[in-house]
Amino acid sequence: MPTIKPLKTLDLIGELRQQLKLSQGSLAAKLGVLLKTVSCWENEQTASSSMVKQANCTID
C-alpha cells in the first residue's frame, strides 16, 4: 500500500494560490507582504511570523 505524504501548511500555499488563479505577486499584495516572501513560503525556505498573522485572513 503506498504511503500518503501529509500536506504541510507551506505546501498548501502554492496549491491554494493556483486554485484561486492568483500570481505570487497578487497573493503578496492581498496579504500585504513582498512577492519574495510568498516565493519563500512556497519553496519552504521560511515560515515567517507574518505568515502566521495572515493565517486567519480570507482571500476574496
Summary of the structure (lengths in Angstrom):
residues: 60
radius of gyration: 12.2
end to end distance: 39.3
largest distance: 42.9
contacts: 123
relative contact order: 0.18
helix: 55%
strand: 0%
